[in-house]
Amino acid sequence: MERNPNLPDSAPCPPGSTIIGLGRYLPRRVLTNAELAKTVNTSDEWIRLRTGVEERRIAAASEASSDLGYEAAREALAAAGIRAADLDMIIAGTTTPDMLFPSVSCLLQKRLNARTVGCLDVSAACSSFVYGLSVAHGAIVSGQARTILVVGAETLSRIVDWRDRSTCILFGDCAGAAVLRPARPGYGFLSFYLGGDGRGEDDLHLTAGGSRRPPSFETVERREHYVFMNGPEVYQFAVRTIPEAVQHALQRAHLSSADVDFVIPHQANIRIIESAARRLRMPLEKFFINVQRYGNTSAASVPVALYEAVQAGCVAEGRLGVLVTFGAGYTWGACTIRWGGAA
């Protein structure tokens, strides 16, 4: 991962925004490893040892990503104590939009009956939610907005090849949401570090469905509308990138790993999280882990884990944390946050 010379580590983002409400939505259907083993050549032990995943959620046939995002958004708004009419912007991070257009954010605006505000979808694969937080933070700091809803919602079960053992064991569906508002100095988001490297295109992608390979009989027959992943290469990228991104985000906030109370990592694989903890020389206990229950939920991974960390008491007023993720592209992102401090 190469550092962007135009964004020196010594330049922290100015304080200005924090999370005041979180929401989560989990589809009812639970798909266990034992059930998967009935349809593909695998076993519960094989999956758990290599990934840490024990089960995942699967959206109902009637549920699209905006439906999951809507339920998470409703809870986040209620937790924040605000109405949808108070929103100044809606940002949705997703790899699996309901359709190419209109955007998931526009669909959410309509269903929430929010004002006709700015609506933006962020497509950075599993990094989309952290990218969305960065956009929201910038809008609040610059004075363009005061109250912003950021949603991460995925229905990855729709693009998984259930014949492919290397990918179908990993992914699940769910949604998470956060409401951001201005923060008191010293609280909220203290720094962001985002990156991308298109040279990773061949390692993790969905070949067909876009303008280069539009849907056709041939693309369907060749099963090109499903996720392809070069597992070993993605793993090596992740174990290198996660700790580097955390270190850059901490440097930008003039902090060290010793200052960190909690880490909310992308829940892709337990081995990646364990490796990151070792490389950062941080206790694994500081890393919130729920990959065993949901698998990799892409853009929904970080907000759902953050929601559950707050519910479990791992995140509380004044505590310092890092959110960190990586995704196809390649993309990556990390941010530091001192919890609480709404202005």
N, C-alpha and C positions, 0 to 999 in steps of 0.2 A: 504494500500500500504506500503510495507516494504522497507526501504532504503537499498541499496547495501553497505555493510560496506567497500568494496574494492574501492569505489568511494566517498571519503569524500566531503562534500559540500564545503569545503574550498579550493578545487583544481580547479580553473577555467581553461577552455580550452585556450591554447595560441591563441592570435589573428593571423589571417592569411587568412581568406577568406570572401568574400562578394558577394552579388547578383548584377550583372551588367545589367541584362535584364530579363524581365518577358513576358510570353505569356499566352493566354487563348483561349480555343475553346469551343463554346456552340452549341450543335445540334440545328437544326431549330425548331424541334417539341416542342411545349409547351403544357404540360398536366396540366390543372387547377384542383383545387379541385372540382369544379362543374362538370367537365367531369367525374372525378373518382366516384362521387356520383351517377352517372347513372349506374355503374357496381358493386359497393359494397355498403354495408349498412353504409353510412357515410354522412357527409355534410361539406360544406365549413367552417361553424362556428365551428363544432366539431374539425376539423383538425387544424384550426388556433389557437384555444384556447389551445390545448394540445401540439402543436409542433411549431407553428409559420409559418409553411409552407403554401404558397398560390398557388404555382405552381412549376413545375419541368421540366427539359429538358429530352427528350427521343431520343436516337440515332436512326438514320434511319436503316432499315434492312440491308443495305449495309455497315454500319459503325461498325467497331470493335474498341477495346480500342486503338490499335496502330494508327488507323486512326485519332482518336481524339487527341492522343498525338502528332502525326506528325504536325498537324495544330498549336497546342500550341507551339511546339518546334520551328517551323519556325518563329513565331512571336517573341519568346524570343531571338532567334539568331539575328533577324533583329534589335530588340531593343538594344541588346548588341553591335551591329555593328561588328559582327564577322561572319565568314563562318563556315559551318559544318566541313570543312576540318581543322579548328583550334582546334577542340575538342580533348581532351586527354582521355575522359571517358564519357560514357552515363549510367545514372542510371534511371531506371523506377520503380515507385511504383504503384502497382495495385493489386486489389483483383480479377479482371476479365480479365486475360490475353486472348489474341486471342486463344491460345492453350496452352497445358502444356509445350511444347517446340517446336521450339526455343523461347527464351524470347522476351518480348516486346521491350526491349532495343536493341536486335539484329535486330529486324524488323525495328526499328527506324534508326539504323545505316545504314542499307541497303537503306532505302527510302530517307534518308537525304543525301546519298552519302558521308558520313563521312569517315575518314580514318579508317583502321582496328584497332580500339582502344578497350580498355576494356569495356565490356557491362555487366551490372548487373541488375537483377530485385530484388526489395525488397518487401517481402510479410509480412507486419505487419498490414494488414487490413487498417483501417482509419489512423493509425499512419505512414504509409509507406513513405509519402513525407518527414516528419520530420526526420525519420530514414535515408532516402536517403540523406538529407542535411548533416547529421552527418557524413555519409560515405564520401561524397564529401569533406567536410571540412577537415577531417582527411587526405585524399589523397593530398590535396593542402598543408596543413601544413607540412606534411612529405616530400614534394618534389616529390611525385610520379606523380603529374599532376599539370597543370597550369589552364586549362580551362575545366570545367565539366558541362554537361547538366543534370539537374535533372527534371524528368517529373512525374506528378501524373495524371493517366488517368483511368477512370472507365466507364463501361457500366453495371451498376447495374440493369438496367431494364431487363437484360437477366436472372438474377437469383432471381428476385422478384416474389413471388406467387401473381398474381393479384386477387386472390380470398381471400387473407388474409388481412383484414382491418388493422391489427396491424402493418404490415410491408410495404404494397404497397403504403401507403400514405407518407412514409418517404423519399424514395430514388429517385435519379435522376442520369443523365449521364452528364459528361463534362470532361475537361482536363485542367491542368495548367502546366506551365514549368518555370524553372529558369536557368540562366547561372551564374555559380560561377567562380570567379577569385581571385587572391591574393588581400588582403586588406592592407591599411596602419594601423600602430599600433593604437589601440583604436577604430577602425571601424570594421564593419562586425560582424561576429558571435563571441560572447564573451563567451558563455557557452552552453552546451547541457546537458540535463538530460533525459535519456531513461530508460524505465522499462517494465517488462513483468511478467505476472502471469498466468500460464496455468490452474490454478484452475477455471478460468472463461470459460473454454471450453464449458460447457453445456449451458451457457447462450446466446451465440451468435455464430452460426456456420452454415456451409453448409454441411450436413451429407454425401452425396454421391458424387462420381466423382473422388475420390482419390484411393489410393492403399488399404485402409481398406474397402471401399464400392464402388468398381468399377461400372461403369454404367451397368445396366441390365434392363430387363423388369420390375423386381420387384421394383427397386429403382425409376424408372420413374413412375410406377403405384402408389407408395406410396408418390410421390411428394417430394422426398428427395434431389432433385437438386435445391431446393429453400432455401433462407435464413430463418433460424429459429432464433427468438429472444425472450428472456424472458425480456420483456420491463421493468418491475419494478426493476429487479435486475441490468440491464444495466444502468438504470437511477441512481440508488443509487451509483453504482460504479463511474459513470461519475461525479456526483456532488461532490464526495469526492476526486477524483483523479485530476481533472483539477486544482483546487487551490493549491493542494499539489505539483503538477508538476511545476507550475509557481513559487512557493516559492523556490523549490529546484534549479531551473534554475537561479533565481535571486541571491540566496545565493552563488552559484558557481561563479557568476560574481561580487560578492561583491557589490550587488545593493539591493535596496528595492522597494516595490511597488510604493512608492512616486516618484521614478526616471522614471517610465514607462510613455511614451507618448501614446503608442497604444498597443492593444492586438489583435492578429489575432487568434481567437479560431476555433476549429473544429466546423463546422456548422451542428450539429446533431439535436439540439432541442433548441428553444429559451429559454425554462425554465432552461435548463442546463447552458446556458450562463449567464442568469440573476442570477442564484444561485452562480455561480463562482464569479461574480462581487461583490455580497454581502459578500461572505466569504473572499474575498481578500480586502474588504473595498475600492474598487476602483469604480469610477463613471462608469456607464454602457456606457456613451458616449465614453469612451476610447476603448470599444470593437467594432470592426467592425463586422457588422451583415448583411449577405445576404441570410440567410437560407430561407427567405420568397420567394425568386425567384428560388432557385435551390434544396431545400431540402438537404438531406445528400448525398454528392457525394464522400464519403470515402476518398481515397488518393488524389482526386482532390480538396477537400474542402478547405484546407489551401492555396494552391497556387492560386486558383481562387479568394478567398477572399483577399489575399495579393495584387494581381493584381488590383482588383477593389479599394482597399484602397489607393493604389498609385495614380490611376487615379482620385480618389476623393479628393486628396490632404491631406489625413489623415496621409500619410507616406511621409516624406521628408528628405533631407540630414541632418544628424546629430541627427535625432530623435531616441529615444531608444524604442524598442518594444520587445514583447514576442510572439512567435508562439507556440501554445499548442494544443495538440490533444490526443485522446484516441481511442482505437479500440478493435476488437475481439482478443481473445487470452487468457487473456486480454493483451493489450499493451498500452503504453502511451509514450508521448515524449513532451518536451518543449525546446525551445532555446531562448536565448536573442540575439538581433542584434542591433547594432547602424548603421542606414541606411547610405549607400553610402561608400565613402572612398576607391574606387578602387585604387590599387597601380599603 
